[in-house]
């Protein structure tokens, strides 16, 4: 579960991580509560808000009202803007990137930091990988202060004690809240010290049973902000806790992770196609979740082709394939289906799909090309 920025900052506040003063705005009527000047920030669960016009500096009370009115009528990557975070402007000396997450290679906690803050970290990794510092944390020993101290020195951060404190609190959130990613981008240096100017937290859905109250509150907050009438697909997605965002194309898309899903969306567009939705099942994907995801995306009448992209790490391909087979046994093959499958228990999964007349691809690009080609003929 990915938190909205204001929710992540509430959690930061609980742990004593310094954040700017701000208020949540959900309507033009709320705009009067925001003091000018202010920074209006769209509350959506996708990145790239700044480039999409979802962050705006307003200097007067009139600009606040006009900015709120404009932004609440926008969508970013298919996500309608239902709320804004209005924050005090900050005088920034320098921007840094900082996150604590789980390293997929070692399955251990890792600190990642960079002096190139305020920029998409994937872009930095591609273009200037030398600017990123990584350090794994021994799960048995825990976080030792010499690690963030070394990082602060390497990055040239003046407030070394503040940096060490923030890293420790991010690590506490990762462990105590069962998060998979806790990120500040940018972490800014000001004349008063370090400040988390943005916040991103992803909670592990598998740990919901340990944090039922927190999960329920976050989920309800997000639902309350989504005031537009729900389609049948959106209703089902909410009912079954499936990540689903409607789009304008005709290719229904299901991925087993957010990264795979975003890459698939880009490839669909590159091939000249259009996705009917964004849907990712996350690390919890199993037979039932696959079945539910298919019911959700195919409830969209725009869907003419179903594209399923799977990279089995933690996810077992035999279970996913059984979910696809169960859906077809119950509902039949409503639309042409194209599947890309690789990873854990792949051979068993492929055999299951072969038995129901689906031959999965290995190459992701070829899979997308096949789906786009089919979408042009139906």
C-alpha positions in Angstrom: 0.0 0.0 0.0 1.4 3.4 -1.1 0.6 6.3 1.2 -0.3 9.7 -0.1 2.2 12.4 0.7 0.2 13.9 3.5 -0.3 10.5 5.1 3.4 9.8 4.9 4.2 13.1 6.5 1.8 12.4 9.3 3.8 9.3 10.0 7.0 11.3 9.8 5.6 13.7 12.3 4.8 10.8 14.7 8.4 9.8 14.5 9.8 13.3 14.9 11.1 13.8 11.4 11.1 17.5 10.6 8.5 18.5 7.9 7.2 21.8 6.6 4.0 23.3 8.1 1.0 22.4 5.9 -2.7 21.8 5.7 -4.8 19.5 3.5 -7.2 21.1 1.1 -10.1 19.2 -0.5 -12.2 22.0 -2.0 -12.1 25.6 -3.1 -13.8 26.5 0.1 -10.8 25.2 2.0 -8.5 27.5 0.1 -9.1 30.4 2.6 -7.4 28.3 5.3 -4.1 28.4 3.3 -1.8 31.3 4.0 0.0 32.9 1.1 2.6 32.4 -0.1 2.2 28.7 -0.3 3.2 25.6 -2.3 0.2 23.6 -3.5 1.0 19.9 -4.0 -1.4 17.5 -5.7 -2.0 14.4 -3.5 -1.8 11.5 -6.0 0.0 8.1 -5.6 2.2 8.5 -8.7 5.5 10.4 -9.2 6.2 13.1 -11.7 3.8 15.6 -10.2 6.1 18.6 -10.8 6.6 17.9 -14.5 2.8 17.3 -14.9 2.0 20.7 -13.3 0.8 19.2 -10.0 3.0 21.4 -7.9 2.4 25.2 -7.9 3.9 28.1 -6.0 1.2 30.7 -5.2 2.1 34.1 -3.8 -1.2 35.9 -3.0 -4.6 34.9 -1.6 -6.1 35.3 -5.1 -3.5 32.9 -6.6 -4.2 30.4 -3.8 -7.9 30.3 -4.8 -7.2 30.1 -8.5 -4.5 27.5 -8.0 -6.7 25.3 -5.9 -9.5 25.6 -8.4 -7.3 24.7 -11.3 -5.5 21.8 -9.6 -8.6 20.1 -8.3 -9.9 19.9 -11.9 -6.7 18.1 -13.1 -5.6 14.5 -13.4 -2.1 13.2 -13.3 -1.3 9.9 -15.1 -5.0 9.0 -14.9 -5.3 9.9 -11.2 -7.8 12.7 -10.5 -6.6 15.3 -8.0 -9.0 15.2 -5.1 -6.8 16.9 -2.5 -3.9 19.3 -2.2 -1.3 19.8 0.5 -0.6 23.5 1.0 2.8 24.0 2.6 4.9 27.0 3.6 7.6 27.8 1.0 11.1 26.8 2.1 14.4 28.5 1.4 16.6 25.7 0.2 20.4 25.6 0.4 20.8 22.1 -1.0 18.6 19.1 -2.0 19.5 15.4 -1.2 17.8 12.1 -1.8 17.5 9.7 1.1 15.6 6.4 1.5 15.6 3.2 3.6 14.3 0.2 1.8 14.8 -3.5 1.3 17.5 -4.6 -1.1 16.0 -7.2 -3.4 19.4 -8.8 -4.0 20.2 -9.4 -0.3 16.7 -9.2 1.2 18.3 -6.9 3.8 17.6 -3.3 4.7 19.6 -0.7 2.8 20.2 3.0 3.0 20.4 4.8 -0.3 21.4 8.5 -0.5 22.5 11.0 -3.1 23.5 14.6 -3.4 21.2 14.8 -6.5 18.0 15.3 -4.7 14.7 16.5 -6.2 15.3 14.4 -9.3 13.8 11.0 -10.2 16.3 8.6 -8.5 15.8 6.1 -11.4 17.1 8.8 -13.8 20.1 9.5 -11.5 20.8 5.7 -11.4 20.8 5.5 -15.2 22.7 8.7 -16.0 25.0 9.2 -13.0 25.1 6.0 -10.9 28.3 7.3 -9.2 26.2 9.9 -7.5 24.3 7.3 -5.5 25.6 5.9 -2.2 24.3 2.6 -0.9 24.9 0.8 2.3 23.3 -2.4 3.5 22.2 -2.8 7.2 23.0 -6.1 9.0 19.6 -7.2 10.2 21.1 -8.9 13.3 23.2 -5.9 14.4 20.8 -3.2 13.2 21.7 0.4 12.2 25.0 1.7 13.5 25.6 5.4 13.6 28.9 5.2 11.7 27.0 4.3 8.5 24.9 7.5 8.2 27.9 9.5 9.6 30.0 8.2 6.7 27.2 9.0 4.2 26.8 12.5 5.5 30.5 13.2 5.2 30.5 11.7 1.7 27.5 13.9 0.6 28.9 17.0 2.2 26.0 17.5 4.6 26.7 20.1 7.3 24.1 18.9 9.8 25.6 15.5 10.4 23.8 14.9 13.7 20.4 15.8 12.1 21.1 13.4 9.2 22.0 10.6 11.5 18.8 11.2 13.5 16.6 11.2 10.4 18.2 8.0 9.0 17.6 6.3 12.3 13.9 7.3 12.3 13.4 6.2 8.7 14.8 2.8 9.7 12.5 2.7 12.7 9.5 3.3 10.4 10.7 0.6 8.0 10.8 -2.0 10.8 8.0 -0.9 13.1 5.5 -0.1 10.4 6.5 -3.0 8.2 7.3 -0.7 5.3 9.1 -1.8 2.1 10.2 1.7 1.2 10.6 5.0 3.2 11.8 7.8 1.0 12.5 11.5 1.3 13.1 13.3 -2.1 14.2 15.9 -1.6 15.6 16.1 1.9 16.6 19.7 2.0 19.2 21.7 3.9 17.9 25.0 5.3 19.3 27.6 7.6 17.4 25.9 10.4 18.6 22.3 9.6 17.4 19.4 7.5 13.7 19.1 6.4 11.7 16.4 4.7 10.2 18.4 1.8 8.5 15.3 0.3 7.7 11.9 1.7 7.0 8.5 0.2 6.1 5.4 2.1 5.1 2.0 0.8 3.7 -0.5 3.4 3.9 -4.2 3.0 0.4 -5.5 2.5 1.4 -8.9 3.9 1.8 -7.2 7.3 -1.7 -5.7 7.4 -2.7 -8.2 10.1 -0.2 -6.5 12.5 -1.4 -3.0 11.7 -5.1 -3.4 11.0 -6.1 -0.1 12.5 -3.5 1.9 10.6 -4.2 0.2 7.3 -8.0 0.7 7.7 -7.5 4.4 8.4 -5.2 5.0 5.5 -7.4 3.1 3.1 -10.5 5.0 4.3 -8.8 8.3 4.0 -7.9 7.5 0.4 -11.4 6.3 -0.4 -12.9 9.4 1.1 -10.8 11.7 -1.1 -12.0 9.8 -4.2 -15.4 11.5 -4.6 -16.1 10.8 -8.2 -18.8 8.2 -9.0 -17.2 4.7 -9.2 -17.5 2.4 -12.2 -18.2 -1.3 -11.7 -14.5 -2.0 -12.1 -13.5 0.6 -9.5 -16.2 -0.7 -7.1 -14.8 -4.2 -7.4 -11.2 -2.9 -7.0 -12.1 -1.2 -3.7 -14.1 -4.2 -2.5 -11.2 -6.6 -3.1 -8.3 -4.2 -2.4 -6.9 -4.4 -5.9 -4.8 -1.5 -7.1 -6.7 -0.2 -10.2 -6.6 3.1 -12.1 -8.9 3.5 -15.2 -7.3 5.0 -18.3 -8.5 5.8 -21.8 -7.2 2.9 -24.0 -8.6 -0.5 -24.8 -5.8 -2.8 -23.5 -6.6 -4.1 -20.0 -3.3 -4.5 -18.1 -2.3 -6.5 -15.0 1.2 -6.6 -13.7 2.6 -8.4 -10.6 4.4 -5.2 -9.4 4.3 -1.5 -9.8 7.7 -1.3 -11.6 6.6 -3.9 -14.1 3.3 -2.2 -14.5 4.8 1.3 -15.2 7.3 -0.2 -17.7 4.4 -2.1 -19.4 2.4 1.2 -19.7 5.4 2.9 -21.3 5.9 0.0 -23.8 2.2 0.1 -24.7 2.4 3.8 -25.5 5.7 3.3 -27.4 4.0 0.7 -29.6 1.2 3.1 -30.4 -1.4 1.4 -28.2 -3.5 2.6 -25.2 -3.9 1.0 -21.8 -7.5 0.7 -20.4 -6.1 0.7 -16.9 -3.2 0.4 -14.5 -3.4 -2.6 -12.2 -0.6 -4.1 -10.2 -1.0 -7.0 -7.7 2.1 -6.4 -5.6 4.2 -8.9 -3.7 1.0 -10.7 -2.3 0.0 -12.0 -5.7 -1.5 -15.5 -5.5 -4.3 -17.5 -7.2 -7.2 -15.5 -5.6 -5.6 -12.1 -6.2 -5.0 -13.0 -9.9 -8.6 -14.1 -10.2 -9.9 -10.9 -8.5 -7.6 -8.7 -10.7 -9.0 -10.2 -13.9 -12.6 -9.7 -12.7 -11.7 -6.1 -11.9 -10.0 -5.1 -15.1 -12.4 -7.0 -17.4 -15.4 -5.2 -15.7 -14.2 -2.2 -17.8 -16.3 -2.3 -21.1 -13.4 -0.5 -22.9 -11.2 -3.6 -22.4 -10.8 -5.4 -25.7 -7.5 -7.3 -25.0 -6.0 -8.5 -21.7 -2.3 -8.1 -21.2 -0.7 -9.8 -18.2 3.0 -9.2 -17.4 4.6 -11.4 -14.7 8.1 -11.5 -13.3 8.1 -14.1 -10.6 10.4 -13.4 -7.7 8.4 -13.8 -4.5 5.3 -14.4 -6.7 4.8 -18.1 -7.8 3.9 -18.5 -11.4 2.1 -21.8 -10.8 -0.3 -20.0 -8.4 -0.8 -17.1 -10.8 -1.4 -19.4 -13.8 -4.0 -21.3 -11.7 -5.8 -18.0 -11.0 -6.0 -17.3 -14.8 -7.3 -20.8 -15.4 -9.9 -20.5 -12.7 -11.1 -17.2 -14.2 -11.5 -18.8 -17.6 -13.3 -21.8 -16.2 -15.8 -19.5 -14.4 -16.2 -16.7 -17.0 -14.8 -18.0 -20.2 -12.3 -16.1 -22.4 -14.1 -12.8 -22.7 -11.3 -11.1 -24.6 -8.0 -12.2 -26.2 -5.4 -12.7 -23.6 -1.6 -12.2 -23.9 0.6 -13.3 -21.0 4.3 -12.8 -20.3 5.6 -15.2 -17.6 9.0 -15.9 -16.1 10.4 -16.7 -12.7 9.5 -18.9 -9.7 7.7 -22.2 -10.7 7.6 -20.9 -14.3 7.5 -24.4 -15.9 4.4 -25.4 -13.9 2.7 -22.2 -14.7 3.4 -22.5 -18.4 2.0 -26.0 -18.4 -1.2 -24.8 -16.7 -1.6 -22.0 -19.3 -0.8 -24.4 -22.2 -3.7 -26.6 -21.0 -6.2 -23.7 -21.3 -4.8 -22.7 -24.7 -2.5 -19.8 -23.7 1.1 -19.9 -24.8 3.0 -17.3 -22.6 5.8 -15.1 -24.0 9.2 -14.7 -22.4 10.2 -11.3 -24.0 8.3 -8.4 -22.5 8.6 -6.2 -25.6 7.2 -8.9 -27.9 4.4 -9.5 -25.5 3.3 -5.9 -25.6 3.6 -5.8 -29.4 1.3 -8.8 -29.6 -1.3 -7.2 -27.3 -1.2 -3.9 -29.2 -1.5 -5.7 -32.6 -4.5 -7.6 -31.3 -6.1 -4.4 -29.9 -6.0 -2.9 -33.4 -8.1 -5.8 -34.9 -10.8 -6.3 -32.3 
